[in-house]
Amino acid sequence: MRGVAYDRGLLPSARLDGAVVSIGNLTAGGTGKTPLVVLIARELQRRGRRPAIASRGYGASKQDPQHRNDEAQLLSLALPGVPTRQNADRLRAGQELIELGADCVLLDDGFQHRRLARDLDLVLIDATRPWGLPAPVGGGAPVRALLPRGLLREPLGALARADALVLSRVDQVSREERFGLLAELQRRVPGTALLEGTHRPSHLWAGGDSGEKGDMPPRLPLAELSGRSVELVSAIGNPEAFERTVEALGARVESHRVFPDHHRYRPADLEGLGRAGRALVTTEKDAVKLPPALEFFALAVEFRLESGEAVLEALLDALPRSSGESRRANLHAGLAG
């Protein structure tokens, strides 16, 4: 009902003095938004824009001095100098970021936050579990249902609001599954841009005593995991995808402790890990929550577009300018003249 009220203009959407780009999804759980947020922010910087990131802040840490959640801490490491705000009132967060000098606000997980109008809506769909739940063991189609029976936040018809759909992890499904999903999306939302991407491991970094607090530790090659027996620990939306990625790097996964998304680790959760010559491996998102005395490898991943790069370029180039940005452009033009 709330969605219909926004569709019909009964509930208003406020605008910021700057471009707003929403990166979200239709399901609860991990589709790999954070690496795409990093990619979009860097692309905007390359265009001379001043991006900032607004998020709800679900699972914020009381131990973090700024009370950020795991995703915000990771974004601060990956995007130094890009301001972030966490607030359930995304409009207030966006206004604060504009006041700080941002001219483009990225809404992390913002597809359902319709109180703030956006200029570009990107929706991620995980090819390995497009509608949230995996296929049942033994075969059959996965459940497609709204919460709480399934993991859909909205009906599939909501995809019509998106400017572009971004299929993630297309390298982890068969060719038939990939093209079947593309065909279904083309039937459901004809004319909507379809992009495809993968989450590629880029490097490792070592936890424990390496690196100073607040700084990204030195990079290590992925070959560090090849042929090694490892144990995994993760608290993310799609732990199976993480496990498949580690195995693809040549590691032998002996065990995987899986916790709910945004879980705050307690000492008992990690007891016994990383012993008997086995390396402990986790995700970057989880690494920021692990105790500094624990030795582990964190696997860094980046989002890479496999198709639709020109479409994304055009969408970002078409974003409106803020009043401050226009003034700077006019000033530079006058100086050049």
C-alpha positions in Angstrom: 0.0 0.0 0.0 2.9 2.3 0.8 4.4 1.7 -2.6 1.1 2.4 -4.4 0.8 5.7 -2.5 4.2 6.7 -3.8 3.4 5.5 -7.3 0.2 7.7 -7.3 1.9 10.7 -5.8 -0.1 10.5 -2.5 3.2 10.3 -0.6 5.8 12.9 -1.7 9.4 12.3 -2.5 11.9 15.0 -1.6 14.8 16.1 -3.8 18.4 17.0 -2.9 20.5 19.7 -4.5 22.6 17.0 -6.2 22.3 13.8 -8.0 21.0 10.7 -6.1 21.9 7.2 -7.2 20.2 4.3 -5.5 21.9 0.9 -5.4 19.6 -1.7 -4.0 17.8 -5.0 -4.5 14.5 -6.7 -4.4 15.4 -9.3 -1.8 16.6 -9.5 1.7 20.1 -10.9 1.9 23.4 -10.4 0.0 23.5 -9.6 -3.7 27.0 -8.0 -3.5 26.0 -4.3 -3.3 29.0 -3.0 -1.5 31.6 -3.7 -4.3 29.2 -2.1 -6.8 28.9 1.0 -4.5 32.7 1.2 -4.6 32.7 0.9 -8.4 30.1 3.6 -8.9 31.8 6.0 -6.4 35.1 5.6 -8.2 33.4 6.2 -11.6 31.9 9.4 -10.3 35.2 10.5 -9.0 36.7 9.9 -12.4 34.1 12.2 -13.8 35.1 15.0 -11.4 32.1 14.5 -9.1 32.2 14.5 -5.3 30.3 11.4 -4.2 29.1 10.5 -0.7 27.3 7.5 0.6 24.1 7.4 2.7 22.9 4.2 4.3 20.4 3.0 6.9 23.1 1.7 9.3 21.5 -1.6 10.1 23.6 -3.5 12.6 25.8 -0.5 13.7 28.6 -1.4 16.0 28.8 0.1 19.5 32.5 -0.7 19.5 33.2 1.5 16.5 33.9 5.1 17.6 31.6 6.4 14.8 28.9 3.7 15.5 29.2 2.4 11.9 28.1 -1.0 10.7 30.4 -3.4 9.0 29.6 -2.2 5.5 30.2 1.5 6.3 33.6 0.6 7.9 34.6 -1.3 4.8 33.5 1.5 2.5 35.6 3.9 4.6 38.6 1.7 4.0 37.9 1.2 0.3 37.0 4.9 -0.4 39.1 7.1 1.7 37.9 10.7 1.6 34.4 9.8 0.5 32.1 10.9 3.3 29.4 8.5 4.7 26.3 9.0 6.8 24.2 6.3 8.5 20.7 7.2 9.3 17.3 5.5 9.0 16.1 8.9 7.7 18.0 8.8 4.4 16.7 12.3 3.5 18.4 13.8 6.5 21.6 11.9 5.8 21.6 13.1 2.2 21.0 16.7 3.2 24.0 16.5 5.7 26.2 15.1 2.9 25.2 17.9 0.5 26.1 20.4 3.2 29.5 18.7 3.5 30.2 19.5 -0.2 29.0 16.3 -1.9 27.3 16.8 -5.3 26.2 13.1 -5.7 24.7 10.9 -3.0 24.8 7.1 -3.3 22.0 5.4 -1.5 23.4 2.1 -0.3 20.4 -0.4 -0.2 18.0 2.4 -1.2 15.5 0.8 -3.6 12.7 0.7 -1.0 13.5 4.1 0.6 11.2 6.1 -1.6 10.9 9.2 0.5 14.1 10.5 -1.2 13.8 11.0 -4.9 16.6 9.5 -7.0 17.9 10.2 -10.5 19.1 6.7 -11.1 17.9 3.4 -9.7 20.2 0.4 -10.0 18.8 -2.9 -8.8 21.1 -5.9 -8.2 19.8 -9.5 -8.8 22.0 -12.3 -7.6 22.1 -14.9 -10.4 22.7 -17.7 -8.0 19.5 -17.0 -6.0 17.6 -14.3 -7.9 14.5 -14.2 -5.7 16.3 -14.6 -2.4 16.0 -18.3 -1.5 18.3 -21.0 -3.0 16.8 -24.0 -4.8 15.8 -26.8 -2.4 18.2 -29.7 -1.9 17.2 -32.5 -4.3 16.0 -30.2 -7.0 13.0 -28.1 -7.7 12.3 -24.4 -8.1 13.2 -22.0 -5.2 10.3 -20.4 -3.3 9.3 -17.0 -4.7 7.4 -15.3 -1.9 7.4 -12.1 0.1 8.7 -11.9 3.6 8.3 -13.8 5.9 7.6 -16.9 3.8 10.3 -15.9 1.3 12.9 -13.2 1.0 11.3 -10.8 -1.4 10.8 -7.3 0.0 8.4 -6.4 -2.8 6.5 -8.1 -5.6 8.5 -8.7 -8.8 6.5 -6.0 -10.5 8.5 -3.4 -8.5 11.4 -4.0 -10.9 9.6 -1.7 -13.3 10.8 1.2 -11.2 14.4 0.4 -11.9 16.4 2.3 -14.5 18.8 -0.7 -14.9 19.0 -4.3 -13.5 22.4 -5.6 -12.7 22.8 -9.3 -12.6 25.6 -10.3 -10.2 27.6 -13.5 -9.9 26.7 -14.6 -13.5 29.9 -16.6 -13.6 28.6 -18.9 -10.8 25.6 -20.3 -12.7 25.3 -22.4 -15.8 24.8 -20.8 -19.3 21.2 -22.1 -19.3 20.4 -20.6 -15.9 22.0 -17.3 -16.9 20.1 -16.9 -20.2 16.9 -18.2 -18.7 17.0 -15.5 -16.1 17.8 -12.8 -18.7 14.9 -14.0 -20.8 12.5 -13.8 -17.8 13.6 -10.3 -16.9 13.1 -9.1 -20.4 9.6 -10.5 -20.3 8.8 -8.9 -17.0 10.4 -5.4 -17.6 10.8 -5.0 -21.3 13.0 -2.1 -22.3 14.8 -1.9 -19.0 18.6 -2.0 -19.3 20.2 -5.3 -18.3 23.8 -5.3 -17.1 25.8 -8.4 -16.0 28.7 -8.5 -13.6 30.9 -10.7 -11.5 32.5 -10.4 -8.1 36.2 -11.1 -8.8 38.7 -11.7 -6.0 41.4 -9.0 -6.3 43.8 -9.7 -3.4 44.1 -10.8 0.2 45.1 -8.8 3.3 46.3 -10.3 6.6 44.5 -9.6 9.8 46.1 -9.6 13.2 49.0 -7.3 13.9 49.6 -6.2 10.3 48.5 -2.7 9.3 47.7 0.2 11.6 44.3 0.7 13.0 42.1 2.5 10.4 44.4 1.8 7.5 44.1 -0.9 4.9 46.8 -3.5 5.5 49.3 -4.3 2.6 47.9 -6.5 -0.2 48.8 -10.1 -0.5 48.5 -12.2 -3.7 45.6 -14.6 -4.1 48.1 -17.4 -4.6 48.6 -17.5 -0.8 45.5 -19.7 -0.6 46.4 -22.1 -3.4 46.7 -25.7 -2.1 46.1 -24.7 1.5 43.7 -26.2 3.9 41.5 -23.3 5.2 38.6 -22.7 7.5 36.0 -20.0 6.7 33.9 -17.8 8.9 31.3 -15.4 7.5 28.2 -13.4 8.4 27.0 -12.3 5.0 23.8 -12.7 2.9 25.2 -15.4 0.5 27.8 -17.5 2.3 27.7 -20.2 -0.4 29.0 -17.7 -3.0 32.0 -16.8 -0.7 32.8 -20.5 -0.2 32.7 -21.2 -4.0 35.1 -18.3 -4.6 37.6 -19.5 -2.1 37.5 -23.0 -3.6 38.0 -21.6 -7.0 41.3 -20.1 -5.8 42.6 -23.6 -5.1 42.0 -23.8 -1.4 40.7 -26.8 0.4 37.8 -25.7 2.6 37.7 -27.9 5.7 34.9 -26.1 7.5 32.7 -23.0 7.2 31.1 -21.3 10.3 28.1 -19.3 9.0 26.4 -16.7 11.0 23.4 -14.4 10.2 24.1 -11.3 8.1 25.6 -8.4 10.2 26.3 -10.7 13.1 28.6 -9.3 15.8 31.2 -11.9 16.7 31.7 -13.1 20.3 34.9 -14.9 21.4 33.0 -18.2 21.6 32.0 -17.9 17.9 35.7 -18.0 16.8 37.0 -20.5 19.3 39.2 -23.2 17.7 39.5 -21.6 14.3 42.8 -21.2 12.6 44.5 -24.1 14.3 46.1 -27.4 13.2 48.0 -25.6 10.4 44.8 -24.3 8.7 44.5 -20.7 7.6 41.4 -18.8 8.7 39.8 -16.9 5.8 36.9 -14.4 6.0 35.4 -11.7 3.9 36.4 -8.0 4.0 33.0 -7.2 5.5 33.6 -9.6 8.3 37.2 -8.7 8.8 36.4 -5.3 10.3 34.5 -7.1 13.1 37.1 -9.6 14.1 39.4 -9.0 17.1 42.8 -7.5 16.1 44.7 -10.4 17.9 43.2 -13.0 15.6 45.3 -14.0 12.6 43.3 -14.4 9.4 43.2 -13.7 5.7 40.5 -11.3 4.4 39.4 -11.9 0.8 38.9 -8.6 -1.1 36.6 -8.7 -4.1 35.7 -6.1 -6.7 32.7 -5.8 -9.0 33.5 -6.2 -12.7 31.0 -5.5 -15.4 30.9 -8.3 -18.0 28.3 -6.6 -20.2 26.5 -3.2 -20.3 29.5 -1.1 -19.5 28.6 1.5 -22.2 25.0 1.6 -20.7 26.4 2.4 -17.2 28.7 5.1 -18.7 25.8 6.8 -20.4 23.6 6.6 -17.2 26.3 8.2 -15.1 27.1 10.8 -17.7 23.5 11.9 -17.7 23.2 12.5 -14.0 22.1 16.1 -13.2 24.5 18.6 -11.8 24.0 20.4 -8.4 23.8 24.1 -8.2 27.3 24.2 -6.6 28.7 22.0 -9.3 27.2 24.3 -12.0 28.7 27.4 -10.3 32.2 25.7 -10.3 31.8 24.8 -13.9 30.8 28.3 -14.9 33.7 29.7 -12.9 36.2 27.4 -14.6 34.8 28.3 -18.0 35.2 32.0 -17.2 38.7 31.5 -16.1 39.6 29.5 -19.2 37.9 32.2 -21.3 
